Amino acid sequence: MAFSSWVASPYVRFFPSTPFRPSQPLDIHVARNERFSFQVVMRSEGPPVGGIGDLQTVRVAVSGPEGWAIRVRRVEYVPVRHHNLPVDVPVEDMDGVSEIPGYVPDPLFDEDTVLLPPRETHAFWITVQVPEDASPGERQLEVTVFPQEQEGTAQALPPLTHSVSVTVHDVVLAPREGFHITHWFYTDALMDYYGTKGFDRAFWAILPKYLQNIVDHGLDTLYVPVFTPPLDGVKRPSQLLRVSRIGSDTYRFDWRDVRRYIELAREAGITHFEWCHLFTQWGAKQAIRVYEGQGQDEKLLWPASTRATAPTYRTFLSQFLPAFYNFLTEQGLLDHSFFHVSDEPHGEEDLAQYRAARNLLDRLAPWMSVMDALSDIEYARQGLVNMPVPSIRTALQFVEEGIPCWCYYCCSPRGEYLNRLLDTPLPKIAMHGLLFYRWPLQGFLHWGYNYWYRSQTRELIDPYAVQDGHRWARGWAYGDPFVVYPGVDGPVDSIRWEVFAESLQDYRLLQTLGISRDDERLAPLRSFSEFPKSEEWRRELRKGLLGEASK
């Protein structure tokens, strides 16, 4: 059986049918404390499958300079049933043409071997962390591929070797400042997937692994479900705060689990916290669901139909918000917190109700500065939101009017716009960091870190088989609901998540060097839809910046 292997860029998806491609120099340039990736790809060509003898177990080993952390992971495929719409976009904005419907590479398993069938291509993802004290200059990584045929067949093939050159530049990236990143983290998904009984010992054991994963991928802000988040349907109760009713309209609050959640997050490296929305999604029409205790028997403190500004909810908030303020003050969190009214109010139809909810908070908690995902600039013009989070489709309109803001995307926009879907070209995903830096935006929010459910239900899906929440036909996209897969012992990263995280280092590089947002080298970044989308453009920009830093 013919066997071949090669090293390749991390910005190319290799599908099962991808033919052999000779190795090309990767031209990797990094700062002394940067992380980078590349792929080791292999393919076998053989006779028609006639038995187990046609399979090979292939192992990959990678070595490098002393002190360099090297992680080898096997790239797994997931079935993707359709391209995300629209499909009439330029080829530079869509990956997997002629491969989708089909199998798409995405999950990364901590394995260094693969059982390689004939006429299939498989890959390993190699992640390398350069230590801060690394010496500048050119360094070498050695890759060895060991093809071992099954017992009882022909003699094993000799190992294949590859060399990867890396140029380390004499610069250390400073931590990112002034730009926060959050992805909504669903504790109910952990409870359901790992079979925990609420916030039990098993939950607290698995939680830190996900928190560390979030921090390791460049995020600094964490959503806190002090109450069950009013997001995407009626969710399984996941209320950290223990609430007791004393009499008809008096409440007692027990913060022990909220405190524990915050402590674990801080230990992982989280610095800022995003608190649960206080009114229902899409317009702030109702009070949120708050449960007696933590919701073990799903006993609500008021009917789900209770209006947002009803006396019952106003009474509750008048007691909760002062207690909340005291907790934040005691924990030193007040200046490290972001607060929400309602997610994604839409236009004039929701404006009056949103204003009523915001006015209620202004009266009861004048200390509370709010931010919300909303794209209608009128909410900001009227001062209803302190920090709007508009879609990348409209964010630059806010910037042009001098309105401080974050940005986000959710399901859309697609096509020529920046995104991170299963058919978004990887060089395009790698542009996040540069685009975030280009304008004076203050953060990025995404709704789907680990949404492993059928859309707006409590029905758990198999993320390795379903990536659209079973809602592709109604507007959801393959790859939008989550960026990590559930593993036996913790999160399994995706290729998209790795490329996104490494792109954030570009933000740190520009900030470390003090590059102006108006620097002519960034001029080709014209908007979130019009920007260079080739691997080569970004590589040459980084190479020039790193060379400048070294001098």
Summary of the structure (lengths in Angstrom):
residues: 551
radius of gyration: 24.9
end to end distance: 50.6
largest distance: 80.1
contacts: 1808
relative contact order: 0.14
helix: 26%
strand: 26%
